[in-house]
């Protein structure tokens, strides 16, 4: 199962057209090729799919979604958390 969790843009590399995003404490790069030029700014919340930023989210909606995800993660035991991370790492639709 691939989840699209709201991520906060923390850095933009215009030369490479990628953004560094923070997804619940994990940073990764995501392509900006599917967004309008200069539409994404540092501090924006976005959704990713297969390694690309697909759209921006309203900050209030993103924070509410992150709160729900945090509550779900807190209810999982360590093995369930590890399985979730492994499934996400091996998601066939994830861009590398």
Secondary structure, DSSP 8 states (H G I E B T S, - for coil): ------EEEEEEETTTTEEEEEETTEEEEEE-TTS-TT---TT-EEEEETTEEEEEE-HHHHHHHHHHHHHHHHHS-HHHHHHHHHHHHT-TT---
